[in-house]
Amino acid sequence: MSQSSKSIDDEDLLSFPISFLLLLTVLWVLFCAFIFTLLEDWSYGTSLYFTLISFTTIGFGDVLPSEYDYIVIVGFLLLIGLSLVSTVLTLVQEQIGALSTGIQGDIDREYKKALAEKADEGVFSQEHKKTKTTSANSVETADSSSQNQDVHHHSLDAVVSRMPLKERLLYRMMPKSTKKTACKRVTT
């Protein structure tokens, strides 16, 4: 798969309205809980508990359907609910992955922009003079390194701050290892 088609696929995935699917899943949970109150003579709270525990595949076994006449209906409702929940979770995971790959290009562009801004401010020209002299010591090199870290940090924060709300939330849900990879991308 070419880089441009992967980029287009990532953009399509990020633009998918997961909020609609999430709303549909919540409505399905509430609907199934209502149906279970009718079929099993449970309270709505018990039905909701059973529905949520079943859809998330936890299945403690403390609440079980007792009406075997309706077992096909129960199985059908649970199967659709499991499909919805797994689809939502998979889409969130895929969107986080697409955001991670998309952010790499943003980091590169932002880093170049931050370097250009710092060069315009004269930060790197003074640094460059310090490192060019033969008497440069390790303190100056450490100072240079800390200034580079400031640019890197500024770059990643700038990329994240300009993201739409949905993408910022996905970034916050990103695993630490993925965030660490993005930070390494900034520092290299």
FENGI-V355715 format. One record per pair of residues at least 24 apart in sequence whose ideal C-beta (glycine too) atoms are under 10 Angstrom apart, sorted by sequence separation. I is the first residue (numbers start at 1). J is the second residue. D is the distance in Angstrom with one decimal. If there is no record, write none. Layout:
BEGIN
i = <I	I>
j = <J	J>
d = <D	D>
END
This chain:
BEGIN
i = <40	42	50	54	123	124	29	40	41	55	56	57	123	29	39	40	41	51	55	56	156	28	36	39	40	51	54	55	123	124	156	159	39	50	54	55	57	123	36	52	55	56	57	118	156	157	25	39	40	51	55	56	118	153	155	156	36	39	54	55	152	155	156	38	39	118	152	154	155	52	56	115	118	152	153	36	39	40	117	152	153	35	39	151	152	114	115	118	151	152	36	114	115	117	149	35	36	39	114	117	149	35	114	148	111	114	115	36	110	111	113	114	32	35	36	110	113	114	111	112	33	110	111	114	32	107	110	111	113	31	32	109	110	108	110	111	32	107	110	111	28	31	32	106	107	110	31	106	109	110	107	108	28	29	106	107	110	28	103	106	107	105	106	28	29	104	25	28	29	103	106	27	28	103	106	25	26	25	24	25	103	102	22	25	26	21	24	25	24	25	99	103	102	21	22	21	99	103	99	103	18	22	98	99	18	21	22	99	100	21	95	96	99	100	103	95	98	99	114	18	96	97	17	18	95	96	99	100	111	16	95	96	99	100	103	107	111	18	96	103	106	107	110	111	18	92	93	96	97	101	104	108	111	13	16	92	95	96	100	103	104	107	108	16	96	99	100	103	107	14	15	93	105	13	14	92	97	100	104	13	14	16	93	96	100	103	104	15	99	103	10	13	14	9	10	13	14	100	12	13	10	11	10	14	9	10	13	10	7	10	11	6	10	7	6	7	6	7	3	19	18	17	14	15	14	18	14	14>
j = <64	66	74	78	147	148	54	65	66	80	81	82	148	55	65	66	67	77	81	82	182	55	63	66	67	78	81	82	150	151	183	186	67	78	82	83	85	151	65	81	84	85	86	147	185	186	55	69	70	81	85	86	148	183	185	186	67	70	85	86	183	186	187	70	71	150	184	186	187	85	89	148	151	185	186	70	73	74	151	186	187	70	74	186	187	150	151	154	187	188	73	151	152	154	186	73	74	77	152	155	187	74	153	187	151	154	155	77	151	152	154	155	74	77	78	152	155	156	154	155	77	154	155	158	77	152	155	156	158	77	78	155	156	155	157	158	80	155	158	159	77	80	81	155	156	159	81	156	159	160	158	159	80	81	158	159	162	81	156	159	160	159	160	83	84	159	81	84	85	159	162	84	85	160	163	83	84	84	84	85	163	163	84	87	88	84	87	88	88	89	163	167	167	87	88	88	166	170	167	171	87	91	167	168	88	91	92	169	170	92	166	167	170	171	174	167	170	171	186	91	169	170	91	92	169	170	173	174	185	91	170	171	174	175	178	182	186	94	172	179	182	183	186	187	95	169	170	173	174	178	181	185	188	91	94	170	173	174	178	181	182	185	186	95	175	178	179	182	186	94	95	173	185	94	95	173	178	181	185	95	96	98	175	178	182	185	186	98	182	186	94	97	98	94	95	98	99	185	98	99	97	98	98	102	98	99	102	100	98	101	102	98	102	101	101	102	102	105	105	166	166	166	164	166	166	170	167	170>
d = <9.2	9.6	9.6	5.3	6.1	9.2	9.8	5.8	8.9	9.5	9.4	6.9	9.8	6.5	7.4	6.6	8.5	8.3	4.3	8.9	6.7	8.4	9.4	9.7	5.9	8.3	7.0	5.9	9.0	9.0	6.5	8.7	5.8	9.5	7.7	9.5	8.2	8.4	7.6	9.3	7.6	6.4	8.6	7.6	8.7	9.9	8.2	8.8	8.0	6.8	4.7	9.8	9.1	8.8	9.9	5.0	9.8	4.8	9.6	9.1	7.8	5.6	9.4	9.4	9.8	8.5	9.9	9.5	9.7	9.4	9.4	9.2	5.7	9.5	7.8	9.3	7.0	8.5	8.5	4.4	9.4	9.1	7.1	8.8	5.2	9.1	6.4	8.8	9.9	9.3	9.8	4.8	9.9	8.7	9.5	7.6	7.7	9.3	8.0	10.0	7.6	8.6	9.5	8.0	7.3	5.4	8.6	8.0	9.8	7.1	9.8	4.6	9.0	6.3	10.0	9.8	7.7	9.7	9.2	8.9	9.9	8.4	4.6	7.2	4.9	9.1	4.4	8.7	8.0	8.4	7.7	9.1	7.6	9.1	9.2	9.5	8.3	6.4	5.2	9.0	8.4	10.0	5.9	9.2	6.4	4.8	9.4	9.3	8.4	9.7	9.4	9.7	6.8	6.8	9.0	5.7	8.6	5.8	8.7	4.5	9.7	9.7	9.0	9.7	8.5	9.8	7.8	5.6	8.6	6.2	8.2	9.7	9.0	8.0	8.3	9.7	9.5	4.4	6.7	6.2	8.2	9.6	9.3	8.2	9.8	7.4	9.6	5.5	8.8	9.9	8.2	8.6	8.5	6.6	5.8	5.6	9.3	10.0	5.7	7.5	9.6	9.2	9.7	9.6	7.0	6.7	8.9	10.0	9.0	9.6	8.4	9.7	5.0	8.6	9.1	8.5	8.8	6.3	9.5	5.4	9.9	9.6	10.0	6.6	10.0	5.1	9.5	6.5	8.8	6.5	5.6	8.1	7.3	9.2	9.4	6.5	6.3	9.8	10.0	9.7	9.6	9.1	8.4	9.4	6.7	9.9	10.0	6.2	9.1	9.9	8.7	7.8	9.6	7.8	8.9	7.5	9.4	5.4	5.1	9.8	7.2	5.3	9.0	7.3	7.9	9.1	8.7	5.8	5.4	9.3	9.6	9.5	9.9	5.7	5.9	7.4	8.0	7.4	5.5	5.9	9.9	9.7	9.9	7.3	6.8	8.2	9.6	10.0	9.8	9.9	9.2	8.5	5.4	9.9	9.0	4.6	6.4	9.8	8.8	9.1	8.4	8.0	3.9	7.0	7.8	8.1	9.6	9.5	9.5	6.0	7.7	9.2	5.4	8.3	7.6	7.5	10.0	8.1	9.8	8.2	8.0	9.6	9.2	9.6	8.1	9.4	6.9	8.3>
END
